[in-house]
Amino acid sequence: MTAETDRPPVHPHAVDADHAARAAGVTVRTVHDVTGIAAVAGFFSDVWRTPRQAPPLPAEVMHSLVHAGGAVHAAYTLDGGRLAGACVAVFGPPASAEAYSLVAAADRGVGYAVKQAQRGWLLERGARTLRWTFDPLVGRNARFNLVKLGATGTEYLVDFYGRMADGVNEGDESDRLTVTWDLTAPREGRETGDRAAAPVTHLAPDGAPLARRSRDDRQVWCRVPDDVVALRAADPALALRWRHAVRDVFTGAFAEGFTATGMSRDGWYTLSRTLTREEESPA
């Protein structure tokens, strides 16, 4: 039957993803065929500046992940069908309702549409959270993950991948920040506090404040360089000094129970925590 009342309801998350795609001027769909997956592998090669024969995630691996129940999402422009973004996700441990995003990249303005499509696909299959990692020194990615999507930085990983040989990360240590995205939660604003009034606790390699801590010990702020990719290319030794300085702040804060909850437009993370009962009411 084709009556209007007999059509299956449209999933609300599919509507969200469709709106995001329209706003970005793309269409996003899952990719299953050899040619399409090979194009995604080539796109990732271009983003990470690797030879086409050595992409960050090989096409044959992506094909196997799809076969195992994961998904490769790709965004194509409406004005010509050019590939403009892609992401890859797999499901986590049995019964965990968790998924893991292995890799994602997109042209400017397209990333939100790609992640919303991934979110909708996962929710329809029972996932409730999605985790992934990114370089904590890349401020624009931090802002996208923590502010635009509303994810939370939950784990700091020191030199997670070891030495990397791609054109973006070569010469640096591969620290990563794990973010956890509650796929069911609405995106909400988060308190950022009064950073300017907080005492400085660390200085950055450029001599200016690197980190501040609120007097009530509920928030820590940490700054990252304006463009670590350009800095790494121009002065690898200085970029590594930034790596170690930010690592020191994050590992110390995470050991105390802080998580990363925000990133300002001028490159300052907000790390937040809830005080324990003993801290709130010391003996």
C-alpha positions as a printed Julia matrix, in Angstrom:
283×3 Matrix{Float64}:
  0.0    0.0    0.0
  1.14   3.53  -0.7
 -1.19   5.61   1.43
  0.5    8.35   3.47
 -0.47   6.67   6.75
  1.2    3.44   5.71
  4.67   4.94   5.26
  7.15   4.07   8.0
  8.0    6.98  10.33
 11.22   8.83   9.67
 13.7    8.37  12.51
 14.3   11.74  14.26
 18.06  11.32  14.14
 17.87  10.78  10.39
 16.07  14.12  10.18
 18.89  15.79  12.17
 21.49  14.28   9.86
 19.55  15.35   6.75
 19.28  18.94   8.0
 23.02  19.05   8.75
 23.86  17.68   5.29
 21.62  20.19   3.54
 23.18  23.05   5.49
 26.64  21.88   4.42
 25.65  21.42   0.78
 26.39  17.7    0.75
 24.71  14.34   0.79
 26.09  11.73   3.2
 25.71   7.99   2.72
 27.32   4.73   3.74
 29.8    3.27   1.27
 30.06  -0.46   0.57
 31.56  -0.88  -2.91
 35.24  -1.34  -3.72
 35.47   1.8   -5.84
 33.79   4.02  -3.27
 35.89   2.74  -0.4
 39.07   3.17  -2.46
 38.09   6.81  -3.04
 37.67   7.31   0.72
 41.12   5.8    1.31
 42.55   8.25  -1.21
 40.77  11.15   0.48
 42.35  10.19   3.81
 45.76  10.0    2.11
 45.37  13.55   0.88
 44.35  14.84   4.31
 47.23  13.15   6.14
 49.68  13.78   3.28
 50.67  10.19   2.68
 51.33   8.41  -0.62
 48.17   6.99  -2.18
 49.64   3.5   -1.83
 50.03   3.99   1.95
 46.81   5.62   3.25
 46.19   6.04   6.99
 43.45   3.41   6.71
 43.79   1.04   3.74
 40.77   0.34   1.54
 40.93  -3.4    2.19
 40.79  -2.81   5.95
 37.76  -0.53   5.59
 36.06  -3.11   3.39
 36.6   -5.76   6.09
 35.24  -3.42   8.79
 32.09  -2.85   6.75
 31.74  -6.6    6.26
 32.06  -7.05  10.03
 29.18  -4.64  10.7
 30.92  -1.28  10.84
 30.3    1.65   8.55
 32.14   3.99   6.22
 30.22   7.25   5.77
 31.13   9.6    2.94
 29.95  13.11   2.09
 29.56  14.21  -1.54
 28.95  17.77  -2.71
 25.57  18.51  -4.27
 27.2   20.53  -7.06
 29.18  17.77  -8.7
 29.46  14.81  -6.36
 32.99  15.57  -5.16
 34.06  13.6   -2.07
 34.26  16.17   0.76
 34.42  14.13   3.96
 34.36  10.64   5.42
 34.43   8.73   8.7
 34.72   5.1    9.78
 33.15   3.49  12.85
 33.01   0.04  14.43
 31.07  -1.29  17.39
 32.72  -1.84  20.76
 32.58  -4.8   23.17
 29.43  -6.95  23.19
 26.48  -5.42  25.04
 28.4   -2.19  25.71
 26.17  -0.01  23.47
 29.42   1.75  22.56
 31.03   2.41  19.2
 34.47   3.63  18.19
 35.32   6.06  15.4
 38.59   5.03  13.79
 39.15   8.0   11.52
 37.29  11.07  10.31
 38.16  14.01   8.07
 36.17  16.57   6.14
 36.41  19.81   4.23
 35.64  22.95   6.23
 31.93  23.12   7.05
 31.26  19.46   6.26
 32.46  17.69   9.43
 29.27  18.28  11.41
 27.15  16.71   8.69
 29.42  13.66   8.54
 29.32  13.14  12.32
 25.53  13.61  12.48
 25.09  10.95   9.8
 27.38   8.63  11.74
 25.45   9.4   14.95
 22.08   8.59  13.38
 23.35   5.34  11.87
 24.76   4.21  15.23
 21.68   5.13  17.26
 19.45   3.17  14.92
 21.61   0.13  15.66
 21.6    0.45  19.43
 24.77   2.4   20.17
 24.58   5.06  22.88
 28.13   6.41  23.05
 30.91   6.96  20.52
 34.59   7.33  21.36
 37.55   8.49  19.29
 40.93  10.16  19.73
 42.5   13.31  18.34
 45.66  15.35  18.77
 45.0   17.64  21.77
 47.32  20.32  20.36
 44.99  20.9   17.39
 42.71  23.53  18.85
 40.19  23.68  15.98
 39.53  19.95  16.33
 39.17  20.32  20.09
 36.58  23.05  19.61
 34.66  20.96  17.08
 34.64  17.88  19.33
 33.98  19.52  22.69
 31.83  22.51  21.71
 30.19  21.82  18.35
 29.4   18.16  19.11
 29.3   18.36  22.91
 31.65  15.42  23.53
 33.88  15.2   26.64
 37.63  14.55  26.81
 37.84  11.55  29.12
 41.37  10.13  28.77
 44.85  11.45  27.96
 47.06   8.97  26.08
 50.82   9.57  26.0
 52.48   8.79  22.64
 49.51   6.59  21.76
 50.64   5.5   18.29
 54.38   5.82  18.76
 56.28   7.36  15.86
 54.07   8.39  12.94
 55.4    8.9    9.42
 52.59  10.84   7.75
 53.01  14.38   6.49
 51.01  15.92   9.35
 52.43  14.21  12.47
 56.0   13.33  11.51
 58.64  14.53  13.97
 56.27  14.71  16.94
 55.12  12.37  19.7
 51.61  11.06  19.16
 49.77  12.07  22.35
 46.01  11.76  21.94
 42.94  12.87  23.84
 40.08  10.39  23.96
 36.65  11.95  23.68
 33.37  10.29  24.59
 30.2   11.48  22.88
 26.85  10.69  24.45
 24.83  10.16  21.28
 21.51  10.53  23.08
 22.22  13.78  24.96
 21.23  17.2   23.66
 24.09  19.57  22.94
 24.24  22.09  25.78
 26.43  25.01  26.73
 28.98  24.38  29.45
 30.26  26.65  32.16
 33.7   28.02  31.34
 34.38  30.09  34.48
 36.5   33.21  34.95
 39.83  32.22  33.4
 41.38  35.67  33.6
 41.0   35.81  37.38
 42.58  32.4   38.0
 46.23  32.13  39.12
 48.8   31.01  36.55
 50.26  27.59  37.35
 52.43  26.89  34.27
 54.21  28.94  31.62
 54.19  27.99  27.94
 57.28  27.65  25.72
 56.55  31.15  24.4
 56.85  32.57  27.93
 53.17  33.46  28.28
 50.73  31.66  30.61
 50.1   28.05  29.67
 47.74  26.98  32.44
 45.56  28.57  35.11
 43.64  26.97  37.97
 40.53  28.27  39.68
 40.84  29.05  43.38
 38.1   26.56  44.21
 39.97  23.77  42.32
 36.99  23.03  40.1
 38.5   24.17  36.81
 41.84  24.2   35.02
 42.5   26.07  31.78
 45.28  25.07  29.38
 46.41  26.84  26.21
 47.61  25.23  22.98
 49.55  26.85  20.08
 47.62  28.67  17.38
 48.54  26.19  14.63
 50.57  23.21  15.76
 50.74  21.7   12.26
 52.43  24.82  10.88
 54.63  25.07  13.98
 55.71  21.45  13.63
 56.78  22.1   10.04
 58.64  25.33  10.89
 60.2   24.41  14.24
 59.81  20.74  15.28
 61.81  21.23  18.49
 59.52  24.03  19.67
 56.43  22.01  18.76
 57.77  19.14  20.88
 58.29  21.51  23.8
 54.64  22.49  23.52
 53.7   18.8   23.44
 55.51  18.09  26.69
 54.21  21.23  28.39
 50.56  20.51  27.57
 51.05  16.85  28.47
 52.27  17.84  31.92
 49.13  19.9   32.57
 46.69  17.32  31.22
 48.15  14.24  32.88
 48.26  16.02  36.23
 44.69  17.28  35.9
 43.3   13.97  34.68
 44.96  12.18  37.61
 42.88  14.44  39.87
 39.63  13.58  38.12
 39.32  16.43  35.62
 37.84  15.97  32.15
 38.06  18.26  29.12
 34.75  20.05  28.68
 35.43  23.07  26.48
 37.72  24.95  24.13
 37.67  28.72  23.58
 38.1   30.44  20.25
 41.49  31.75  21.41
 42.89  28.27  22.12
 42.2   27.6   25.82
 40.86  24.26  27.02
 38.52  24.16  29.98
 39.06  21.13  32.24
 36.39  20.59  34.89
 35.69  18.33  37.84
 33.26  17.91  40.71
 34.88  18.14  44.13
 34.66  15.15  46.45
 32.76  15.47  49.72
 36.04  15.54  51.61
 37.37  18.36  49.42
 34.2   20.39  49.86
 34.14  19.87  53.64
 37.71  19.3   54.81
 38.09  18.01  58.35
